[in-house]
Structures are given as C-alpha cells and as structure tokens.
Amino acid sequence: MSPANGCLGLRTGRTSLSEQLHPAAPHHLPFFIPGPDGSDTLLVVMGVFLVAVILWVGTLYWKLHSLPERMAHKSQKLQFEVVAVLGLISLFTHMHIFWIAGLLLAMIDLPDFGTPLRNIAGSVERIADAAPSTPPADAEPYSSSVKIEHRGVGSAKQGAQDHA
C-alpha cells in the first residue's frame, strides 16, 4: 500500500476526515459563493441583468437614431425622404455628421413652394380650358387682321415731319 492511501485511512476502512466544522470556518457563506450543488445564483442574476441592459441600451440607441426621421415625419415628403436617407447613410457608414445634418434638416421648417406653384398651374389649366380653342368663323386670322407697316428710317423721319 502506498503511504497516501494510509493517510486517508483506507487501510483500516475508515476515513480520517471529520464531520465536524472547523472552528475558523464561517457558519454562513455569502450569497456570491456558489453552493455545493454548483448553482451560481449571482451568475444567473447578472446574466439576466446584462441581457436586459443590452436590450434597453439597444432600444435607446434605435430611438435616438430615428429621432430626425420622427421629427421630419410631420414635414414635407421630400424633406422627410432626405432626412431618412441621411439617417441610413449615417447608420451604415458610422459617420455621425450625416445624422447631425439630418437632425438639423428635420428641425428647419422649409418653405412650401410646391403648393402655390400647383395652385397656379391648376388655375392656368382652368383658364386654358375655358378659353375657346378655335377662333369664331367671322373673325379674321391674326396675321391678316394686324397690319404692320414697314417703313424705312427715312420714311419714319418724313412721317414725323408731316405731323409737325
């Protein structure tokens, strides 16, 4: 037999380990020490906390990233689309200047030039539809009703002298 086995009391069949607690050993272990069954409560709690914090920070990041688009949603369609494109460029290139440009563009209220121009175009179309498209039969064509006299420079001076 080896001396190691003799130290453990295997020769006699009895163990030399005592069932008594050592006087310096703590009677109650803190919660962060794993139990004898191997379950680590602190590890499980911190794992759940870490997953929750990552999801919360990710949600906060996406809400902050979509802030310019949500601000520009109430504005004109073209402005909204430009802000959305700037946000996508910022997201894929990681260049924050595009996000800042989109935020500034969303904050500025651009004047609406399209609506007055559409109103003018609609009015012109109504006027064009109301005007007769063909001249009346008794009216002469424009080229024959307007007579243009072509006088030379000398004849214009002579006509001015005749009136004087």
C-alpha positions in Angstrom: 0.0 0.0 0.0 1.1 3.5 -0.7 1.6 6.0 2.1 -1.0 8.2 0.5 -3.7 5.6 1.0 -2.6 5.1 4.6 -3.0 8.7 5.3 -6.6 8.6 4.2 -7.4 5.7 6.4 -8.2 3.3 3.5 -6.1 0.5 5.1 -8.5 0.3 8.0 -11.6 1.2 6.0 -12.3 4.3 8.0 -11.9 7.9 6.7 -9.8 10.4 8.6 -12.0 13.3 7.6 -14.1 14.6 10.4 -17.7 15.5 10.1 -17.2 18.5 12.5 -16.9 22.0 11.1 -13.6 23.7 11.7 -13.9 26.4 14.3 -12.4 29.1 11.9 -14.9 28.2 9.1 -17.8 30.6 8.6 -21.2 29.2 9.5 -23.0 31.1 6.8 -21.5 31.7 3.4 -22.2 35.0 1.5 -24.7 34.9 -1.5 -22.0 35.3 -4.1 -20.3 32.0 -3.2 -21.6 29.1 -5.3 -23.4 26.4 -3.3 -22.3 22.8 -3.0 -24.7 21.8 -5.8 -22.8 24.0 -8.3 -25.6 26.6 -8.8 -24.3 30.1 -9.0 -27.1 32.5 -8.2 -25.1 35.6 -8.8 -24.0 34.4 -12.3 -27.7 33.8 -13.3 -28.9 37.2 -11.9 -26.0 39.1 -13.6 -26.7 37.2 -16.9 -30.3 38.2 -16.9 -29.4 41.8 -15.9 -26.8 42.0 -18.7 -29.3 40.8 -21.3 -31.9 43.3 -20.0 -29.4 46.2 -20.1 -28.2 45.3 -23.6 -31.8 45.3 -24.9 -32.5 48.6 -23.1 -29.4 50.3 -24.5 -30.1 48.9 -28.0 -33.7 50.3 -27.8 -32.4 53.6 -26.6 -29.9 53.7 -29.5 -32.5 52.9 -32.1 -34.9 55.5 -30.7 -32.2 58.1 -30.7 -31.0 57.2 -34.2 -34.6 57.5 -35.6 -35.2 60.9 -33.9 -34.6 63.0 -37.0 -36.9 60.8 -39.0 -39.7 61.1 -36.4 -39.2 64.9 -36.3 -39.3 65.2 -40.1 -42.3 62.9 -40.4 -44.7 65.8 -40.0 -43.0 67.9 -42.6 -42.9 67.7 -46.4 -42.4 64.4 -48.1 -39.2 65.5 -49.8 -37.7 66.7 -46.6 -38.7 63.5 -44.8 -37.1 61.4 -47.5 -33.8 63.4 -47.4 -33.6 63.1 -43.6 -34.3 59.3 -43.9 -31.5 58.8 -46.4 -29.1 60.8 -44.3 -30.0 58.6 -41.3 -29.3 55.4 -43.4 -26.0 56.8 -44.6 -25.1 57.6 -41.0 -26.1 54.1 -39.9 -24.1 52.2 -42.5 -21.0 54.5 -42.6 -20.8 55.3 -38.9 -20.1 58.9 -39.8 -22.1 60.9 -37.3 -22.0 64.1 -39.4 -24.8 62.7 -41.6 -27.0 62.1 -38.5 -26.3 65.7 -37.3 -27.2 67.0 -40.8 -30.4 65.0 -40.8 -31.3 66.3 -37.4 -30.7 69.9 -38.4 -32.6 69.5 -41.6 -35.5 68.0 -39.6 -35.5 70.9 -37.2 -35.7 73.5 -40.0 -39.1 74.2 -41.4 -38.6 74.6 -45.2 -41.0 76.9 -47.0 -43.6 75.2 -49.2 -43.0 76.3 -52.8 -44.8 73.4 -54.3 -48.4 74.2 -53.2 -48.6 77.7 -54.6 -47.0 76.6 -57.9 -49.5 73.7 -58.1 -52.3 76.2 -57.5 -51.0 78.5 -60.2 -50.7 75.6 -62.6 -54.2 74.4 -61.9 -55.6 77.9 -62.4 -53.8 78.3 -65.7 -55.2 74.9 -66.9 -58.7 76.0 -66.0 -58.2 79.3 -67.8 -56.9 77.4 -70.8 -59.9 75.1 -70.8 -62.3 78.0 -70.5 -60.8 79.9 -73.5 -62.1 78.9 -76.9 -59.7 76.6 -78.7 -60.8 77.6 -82.2 -61.5 81.2 -83.4 -65.0 82.1 -84.5 -65.8 81.8 -88.2 -66.5 85.5 -88.7 -63.2 86.6 -87.2 -60.2 87.0 -89.4 -57.0 85.2 -88.7 -54.5 87.1 -86.6 -51.9 87.6 -89.4 -54.4 89.3 -91.7 -56.2 91.4 -89.1 -53.0 93.1 -87.9 -51.4 95.3 -90.5 -47.8 96.1 -89.9 -46.4 98.9 -91.9 -42.7 98.6 -92.5 -41.1 102.0 -93.1 -37.5 102.6 -93.5 -35.6 105.1 -91.4 -36.1 107.9 -93.9 -39.9 107.4 -94.2 -40.2 107.5 -90.4 -38.4 110.9 -90.3 -40.6 112.1 -93.1 -43.8 110.9 -91.3 -42.6 112.8 -88.2 -42.1 115.9 -90.2 -45.5 115.6 -91.8 -47.2 115.6 -88.4 -45.2 118.7 -87.3 
